[in-house]
Amino acid sequence: MAASGLNASTYDREGRSHIAALADYAMHLMEQMKYINEHSFNNFQMKIGERPPQYDIWGNTVNVSSRMDSTGVPDRIQVS
């Protein structure tokens, strides 16, 4: 699960909206997964970011994310 727009700022350092930045991240991640999957042999873990998360997400947001994860289609990006 990736979340966007959790703080008061609606733009990132490059001046993009949080939605545009998240979409750009998702597209780049999909492209890089092609290369990661070539060498991972189904043994793969990923850490995103250099700091611990600053937010705790819970409630219906997590429930929707769980449903999307269980119904997702490989090689596709889901947005809610």
C-alpha positions as CSV (number, residue, x, y, z in Angstrom):
1,M,0.0,0.0,0.0
2,A,1.2,3.5,-0.9
3,A,-0.5,6.6,0.3
4,S,-0.3,10.2,-0.9
5,G,-1.5,13.6,0.4
6,L,-1.2,12.7,4.1
7,N,0.4,16.1,5.1
8,A,-0.8,19.6,4.7
9,S,1.4,20.3,1.7
10,T,-0.2,19.4,-1.6
11,Y,2.9,19.7,-3.7
12,D,6.3,17.9,-3.6
13,R,9.8,19.5,-4.0
14,E,9.5,19.6,-7.8
15,G,6.1,21.4,-7.6
16,R,4.0,18.3,-8.6
17,S,0.8,17.6,-6.9
18,H,0.8,14.6,-4.5
19,I,-1.4,12.6,-7.0
20,A,1.0,13.3,-9.9
21,A,4.0,12.4,-7.8
22,L,2.3,9.1,-6.6
23,A,1.3,8.2,-10.2
24,D,4.9,8.9,-11.4
25,Y,6.3,6.7,-8.6
26,A,3.9,3.9,-9.4
27,M,4.9,4.0,-13.1
28,H,8.6,4.0,-12.3
29,L,8.2,1.2,-9.8
30,M,6.4,-1.0,-12.4
31,E,9.3,-0.4,-14.8
32,Q,12.0,-1.2,-12.3
33,M,10.2,-4.4,-11.1
34,K,11.0,-5.9,-14.5
35,Y,14.7,-5.8,-13.6
36,I,14.2,-6.7,-10.0
37,N,12.2,-9.8,-10.9
38,E,14.9,-11.0,-13.3
39,H,17.3,-11.7,-10.4
40,S,15.1,-12.1,-7.3
41,F,14.1,-15.8,-7.7
42,N,10.9,-15.1,-5.7
43,N,12.8,-14.0,-2.6
44,F,12.4,-10.3,-2.4
45,Q,11.8,-7.6,0.2
46,M,11.7,-3.9,-0.4
47,K,12.2,-0.9,1.9
48,I,10.8,2.3,0.6
49,G,12.4,5.5,1.9
50,E,15.3,6.2,4.2
51,R,13.3,7.1,7.4
52,P,10.7,5.2,9.3
53,P,7.1,6.0,8.3
54,Q,5.7,9.2,9.8
55,Y,2.0,8.2,9.5
56,D,-0.1,5.4,10.8
57,I,-3.0,4.6,8.4
58,W,-5.9,2.6,9.7
59,G,-9.7,2.2,9.3
60,N,-11.6,1.9,6.1
61,T,-8.6,3.0,4.1
62,V,-6.7,-0.1,5.1
63,N,-9.8,-2.3,4.5
64,V,-10.2,-1.0,0.9
65,S,-6.4,-1.5,0.3
66,S,-6.7,-5.1,1.5
67,R,-9.6,-5.8,-0.8
68,M,-7.7,-4.2,-3.7
69,D,-4.7,-6.3,-2.9
70,S,-6.7,-9.5,-2.9
71,T,-8.5,-8.7,-6.2
72,G,-5.5,-7.2,-8.0
73,V,-4.3,-8.2,-11.4
74,P,-0.6,-8.8,-12.0
75,D,1.3,-6.1,-13.8
76,R,-1.4,-3.5,-13.2
77,I,-1.6,-0.4,-11.0
78,Q,-4.8,0.0,-8.9
79,V,-6.0,3.4,-7.7
80,S,-8.8,4.1,-5.3
